[in-house]
Amino acid sequence: MTRTALTRDEVLDAAAALVRQHGPAALTMRKLAAELGTAVTSIYWHVGNRESLLDALVERTMEEMGAIRPTGRTPEQRVVSVARRLHRELRTRPQLIAMVHERGLTERMFLPAQQALVHEVHAAGLRGARAAEAVRAVQFQVIGFVLVERNRERSPVQSPGEHELWDEVTAEHDPALARALARPADTEKLFAASVRALVSALLTP
């Protein structure tokens, strides 16, 4: 049965889900209409043509990224909270972020998060070039970490793997270190530790 009631937000939600799962190339008006159980003409009525739909998804992604707000009691905690939220958002929507990048809107997308970081580094007493360095260091740490994670996920199966390479000899007779390095990396824990260390160093007078 064809649906009769449909909202623009529902169309965008379904379109975003398709892009996240299969990439922008998989997003067709016909497939989207099938997902929503409606007619293709209804999709056009709500969002226009496919290019208009993609533009709307890009705008929505930038709005969602702009909604990042710091939490915590100290400037250090609040900077770390922005970094962790930014990392999570980039990880959960890589295909949508790529669409923003392809349209040359990456800098505009990151501006609200950068402004939040500026406010916090000012609160920590940093000004001028040192404040700018802190903001960019945090931003580059987040983006760089995401790129490393994505690269590891896409890389072919390694032979030998880490679990085969680390032993008493390669770990300089530190068996606990060998066991830890032989296990898969906990990237969320590793990101949190690295960003806390970075922010602590950046905000130290």
C-alpha positions as CSV (number, residue, x, y, z in Angstrom):
1,M,0.0,0.0,0.0
2,T,1.3,3.5,-0.9
3,R,1.7,5.9,2.0
4,T,-0.2,9.1,1.9
5,A,1.3,11.1,4.9
6,L,4.9,11.8,4.6
7,T,7.1,14.6,5.9
8,R,10.3,16.2,4.6
9,D,12.2,15.1,7.7
10,E,11.2,11.4,7.1
11,V,12.4,11.6,3.5
12,L,15.8,13.1,4.7
13,D,16.1,10.5,7.5
14,A,15.6,7.6,5.0
15,A,17.9,9.2,2.5
16,A,20.6,9.7,5.1
17,A,20.3,6.1,6.2
18,L,20.7,4.9,2.6
19,V,23.8,7.0,2.1
20,R,25.3,5.8,5.4
21,Q,24.8,2.2,4.5
22,H,25.6,2.2,0.8
23,G,27.1,5.5,-0.2
24,P,25.7,8.4,-2.3
25,A,25.8,6.5,-5.5
26,A,23.2,4.0,-4.1
27,L,20.7,6.8,-3.4
28,T,18.1,6.9,-6.2
29,M,14.7,8.4,-6.0
30,R,13.1,5.1,-6.9
31,K,15.0,3.2,-4.1
32,L,14.2,5.9,-1.6
33,A,10.5,5.8,-2.5
34,A,10.6,2.0,-2.1
35,E,12.2,2.4,1.4
36,L,9.4,4.8,2.4
37,G,6.6,2.9,0.8
38,T,5.5,5.9,-1.3
39,A,5.4,7.1,-4.9
40,V,8.5,8.7,-6.5
41,T,6.4,11.8,-7.2
42,S,5.9,12.2,-3.5
43,I,9.6,12.3,-3.0
44,Y,10.0,15.0,-5.6
45,W,7.2,17.0,-4.0
46,H,9.0,17.0,-0.7
47,V,12.7,17.5,-1.7
48,G,12.8,18.3,-5.4
49,N,15.2,16.4,-7.6
50,R,18.1,14.2,-6.6
51,E,20.6,17.0,-6.6
52,S,18.3,19.1,-4.3
53,L,18.0,16.1,-2.0
54,L,21.8,15.7,-1.8
55,D,22.1,19.4,-1.1
56,A,19.5,19.1,1.7
57,L,21.5,16.2,3.2
58,V,24.7,18.2,3.1
59,E,23.0,21.1,4.8
60,R,21.5,18.9,7.5
61,T,24.8,17.2,8.1
62,M,26.4,20.6,8.7
63,E,23.6,21.6,11.1
64,E,24.1,18.4,13.1
65,M,27.8,18.8,13.2
66,G,27.3,22.4,14.3
67,A,25.2,21.2,17.3
68,I,28.3,19.9,19.1
69,R,28.4,21.6,22.5
70,P,31.1,21.2,25.3
71,T,30.4,19.5,28.6
72,G,32.4,19.4,31.8
73,R,33.5,21.7,34.6
74,T,37.0,22.8,33.5
75,P,38.3,24.1,30.1
76,E,40.3,20.9,29.7
77,Q,37.3,18.6,30.3
78,R,35.2,20.7,27.9
79,V,37.8,20.7,25.1
80,V,38.1,16.9,25.5
81,S,34.3,16.6,25.3
82,V,34.2,18.5,22.0
83,A,37.0,16.4,20.6
84,R,35.3,13.1,21.6
85,R,31.9,14.2,20.2
86,L,33.5,15.4,17.0
87,H,35.3,12.0,16.7
88,R,32.1,10.1,17.2
89,E,30.1,12.2,14.7
90,L,32.8,11.8,12.0
91,R,33.0,8.1,12.6
92,T,29.2,7.5,12.4
93,R,28.6,9.4,9.1
94,P,31.7,9.1,6.9
95,Q,29.6,9.0,3.6
96,L,27.7,12.1,4.5
97,I,30.9,13.9,5.6
98,A,32.5,13.0,2.3
99,M,29.5,14.6,0.5
100,V,30.2,17.8,2.5
101,H,33.9,17.7,1.6
102,E,33.1,17.1,-2.1
103,R,31.1,20.3,-2.1
104,G,33.9,22.3,-0.7
105,L,32.1,23.0,2.6
106,T,34.4,21.2,5.1
107,E,35.8,24.4,6.7
108,R,32.3,25.7,7.1
109,M,31.2,22.4,8.7
110,F,34.0,22.5,11.2
111,L,33.6,26.2,12.2
112,P,31.1,25.7,15.0
113,A,33.3,23.1,16.7
114,Q,36.3,25.3,16.2
115,Q,34.4,28.2,17.8
116,A,33.5,26.0,20.8
117,L,37.2,25.2,21.1
118,V,38.2,28.8,20.9
119,H,35.9,29.7,23.7
120,E,37.4,27.0,25.9
121,V,41.1,27.7,25.2
122,H,40.3,31.4,25.9
123,A,38.8,30.3,29.3
124,A,42.1,28.4,29.9
125,G,44.1,31.6,29.4
126,L,45.4,31.1,25.9
127,R,45.4,33.9,23.4
128,G,46.6,34.7,19.9
129,A,48.8,32.3,18.0
130,R,49.0,29.9,20.9
131,A,45.2,29.6,21.1
132,A,45.0,29.0,17.4
133,E,47.7,26.3,17.6
134,A,45.7,24.5,20.4
135,V,42.4,24.7,18.4
136,R,44.1,23.3,15.2
137,A,46.1,20.6,17.1
138,V,42.8,19.2,18.6
139,Q,41.1,19.4,15.2
140,F,44.0,17.7,13.4
141,Q,44.2,15.0,16.1
142,V,40.5,14.1,15.7
143,I,40.6,14.1,11.9
144,G,44.0,12.2,11.8
145,F,42.7,9.6,14.2
146,V,39.6,9.0,12.1
147,L,41.7,8.6,9.0
148,V,43.9,6.0,10.7
149,E,40.9,4.1,11.9
150,R,39.3,4.1,8.5
151,N,42.6,3.0,6.9
152,R,43.0,0.1,9.4
153,E,39.4,-1.0,8.7
154,R,39.9,-1.1,4.9
155,S,43.4,-2.7,4.9
156,P,43.7,-6.3,3.8
157,V,44.2,-9.1,6.3
158,Q,47.8,-8.8,7.6
159,S,50.0,-11.9,7.7
160,P,51.7,-12.1,10.0
161,G,49.3,-10.2,12.3
162,E,50.1,-8.3,15.5
163,H,49.2,-11.3,17.6
164,E,52.0,-13.2,15.8
165,L,54.6,-10.4,15.8
166,W,54.7,-9.5,19.5
167,D,56.5,-11.8,21.9
168,E,59.1,-11.5,24.7
169,V,61.9,-10.7,22.3
170,T,60.1,-8.0,20.1
171,A,58.7,-6.5,23.3
172,E,62.1,-6.3,25.0
173,H,61.2,-8.9,27.6
174,D,58.0,-7.1,28.7
175,P,55.4,-9.9,28.5
176,A,52.6,-7.7,29.7
177,L,53.3,-5.2,26.9
178,A,53.6,-8.1,24.4
179,R,50.2,-9.4,25.4
180,A,48.7,-5.9,25.2
181,L,50.1,-5.2,21.7
182,A,49.0,-8.6,20.4
183,R,45.4,-7.7,21.2
184,P,43.3,-5.6,18.8
185,A,43.5,-1.9,19.6
186,D,40.6,-0.4,21.6
187,T,40.4,2.7,19.4
188,E,37.8,4.5,21.5
189,K,40.0,4.1,24.6
190,L,43.1,5.0,22.7
191,F,41.5,8.1,21.3
192,A,40.3,9.3,24.7
193,A,43.8,8.7,26.2
194,S,45.6,10.5,23.4
195,V,43.3,13.5,23.2
196,R,43.4,14.0,27.0
197,A,47.2,13.9,27.0
198,L,47.3,16.4,24.1
199,V,44.8,18.8,25.6
200,S,46.6,18.7,29.0
201,A,49.8,19.6,27.4
202,L,48.3,22.3,25.2
203,L,46.5,24.1,28.1
204,T,49.4,23.9,30.5
205,P,50.7,27.5,31.1
